[in-house]
Structures are given as C-alpha cells and as structure tokens.
C-alpha cells in the first residue's frame, strides 16, 4: 500500500510537509515553516505523525517554507537520513542559522515586553537554537547530483531533476514496485519559470503515475521577463531622476542575485543613473557567495558574458552592509539610493527600518519582486492599504508601489501546464502549495487544457495511490 498525507502546503503556500508511506518505508518530502496569516504559532505544534518512524527526509530546496522546521523535527526524534542536492545542503545551513538567530532575537524582544506586563511565562521558547541547527548537519546526509539515483530499501529509488526555482532546487521522483509493476510519484517542489535570468530552465518529466504539483500562481500568467525587466528599469530610472530612493524587499535566495545582476548590466550599459546601491542583508551577502561557489548551476550567459569580470553579482557602485551600524548609516542617505534588504515579504529584518524611514515620502518607490503571502506587511502594501503599522508606529503609504511578478521564482499557470503536458501515463494530479481559490482556478484550467481531473489536497487527509 502506498499513501501520501500532506501536513503543510495543503490549501496554503507555506509549511510544506508531505508524508509518503511505501510499505514499511516512511519518507518526508520537506519540513517547512508556516508563514503569514498569523500561522507562525502553528510551527510550535506537535507533528501530526510519528517522527521517530520517518526513515528519510527529502528536501526539495532551501527556502524556509520548505526547510524551516527541520531542526524541530530532529529535536522531536527524527533519526533517519536527509537527502538533498549539495547546494541545498550548503544553503540550508546558512538559512537555518539565520532563522535561529531571528527566533532568538524575537524571543528576547517578546519576553522583555511581557516582563513589563508580568507575563513573561506566557512567551514560548524559540522554536530552535543555533545548537539545534548544528545538530541537523551532524545527521547522516546523502547529497545527490541531478539525474543521480539513490536506492532506498525495498526497490525504492529517489532521484532529483532541476526545478529551476533557486540554486540547487529539485523536483523529486520516487520510483517503486507495486504488484510487480513499476510506479512513479513526482513531487514538483517549487517550479521555476523557463524565463529565468541566472539559473537553467527546469528539467522535464517523461512519465509518471502520480504528480503532486505546486500551484502558487496557478490562477494567472506572469508578464514576460522582458516586460518585467523593462518595467523594473523604468521604475529605477524614474525614481532616481526625481532624486528619490528605491527600496526593494528581496528574498535572499535567487531574487537578490537576479536584481544584482540586472543592476550590474544597467551599470555597465550606462542605463543606470548615478546612485548609491546598498545590499543591506547579511543573509543575502552569504547566499550570493554560495551562488559564486556553484557556477555549474548558473546560466552560461551569466558567467561568460564579456566584460562582466569574475563576479556577476558585484560592480563599482554596490556597497554591502553586514553590521547594524552600517545598516543604520544608510538612513543618512537622503536621495538617489537603491536599497535591497530582507525580508522579501516585509515580515521582519532590516527592510522594516527602511520602510519606516521612506515609505511615507511620495518621491520614493517600493519595488516588490516576489510573492507576498496573505497576512504579511508586504501583502498589505501591495493590496493598497493607505497606512501600515511598523514597530508600533502608524506610517502613511505615499511612496510609489510597483509589483513586478515577472521575476517570480515560481512558474505561472501556463508554464505549469506546459510542464505537465508532456508527462505520459499520469493517473492522478494533486494540487499543493497554493491558496485554495487559486488552486480551484488552476484545477479548472488543467481540465480545459489537459482534459484531465485534478484534486486539491486537504491537510491531514490520507491519499491512497
């Protein structure tokens, strides 16, 4: 008997966690954090399965909504093997250590405020610490290259293909025998668009019996990459020419590197007005170094374009800030600055301070280049709120707001369907990693375009394959 039960990314885009049971073998695909919509406390809940019986944890990529609860999984008794690409392992270490630091700082702040109310005992301990993260990387890992197979017990094989989402990202193919017949279930992870700036296009799947596919943008089509680049350049030029500042809330992985590359090209071609550019994110700075460590995963155009020098993500006008003092000093720059900072959904981090200081001025611009989950500050801004609260202070939104979704690291509706179309032998399609209303639209489009039914996966409901 083979079954799949989703304990995250079912009716939502975060908390990815899918339990695959093949006979006596238990495989977990991802173990991510819940984010947005007030869901953060769900991360502290007990897992809804017996952690000690999980034999393998397979990680599709190193975004926190896919790896953010791995330290908790190990704290709670996971003793199996972790399987990922080498790049995912290296990036996961950086991401989880940063997450542990944020959790610790949030805990200190909340406890300090609660102490004044005499309620410090109500504050939960951090979900995990840096020591817990170190324990993750002392576990037994198996790192796979794309197309390399890893044999588990009972004729079960795991292999990865490039998902084209971020550095090292993969979709997972699980091949197994059932009643002397070969079967395959595929988990898409997060699929990238074929139009990407710095990494290769997603690989294809030739055949599969069952597909669990993400549907983050299953309801819409993105603008073309060329249109998005033009819109990005125009937003930059327009704002700088009126002596304004550009604030870019950016995810540390992939999006930051794409933005740096674009600004690099604009700088070299003379398209970028004179300005100061700040990468104000220690995490993004570390991540960018990792991208340079894995040139084999980067597009040939990025690496070999003449005149770009040895580092495609660095150029003369770019300054990086790692310390708090360096970050605070950016506030003294009154005009003609581009500030790239995290978090990408404005849920914390240095971007909050930059928004507080510059969101209220009509000469400035905020450029969103990634998905904003419901319940986040970023979503409130792009949805048109006139005022937001930042660190308890009411801030008017007068800056020009740009939402450029063509940079998304997720494939859009058409790209997802085009990826599914050539797969032969599909018996069932299951929709995960999407908001429910968007998945309903995606399901109808699958029926229209592919002529087959698809099922929206429900949290905690076992699916027998």
Order of alpha helices (4+ residues) and beta strands (2+ residues): beta-beta-beta-beta-alpha-alpha-beta-alpha-alpha-beta-beta-beta-beta-beta-beta-alpha-beta-alpha-beta-alpha-alpha-beta-alpha-beta-alpha-beta-alpha-beta-beta-beta-alpha-beta-alpha-beta-beta
